Amino acid sequence: MKSPVVIVAITLTAAILVAASLLIFVGTRKGPGASTLNAPGLHRRMMHTHLA
């Protein structure tokens, strides 16, 4: 019989892989304008400073 630590590690790894694959699948199914990464409120303007 496997130790409980090994069982928990395997279960946790499987859960992470399932969650990651679902996030990738949902992210690729959205339309081109539906991404939350392109929201205007999330972009900040870069302040460029020029040293003389």
Helices and strands as residue ranges (DSSP letters): H 4-29, G 36-38, G 40-42
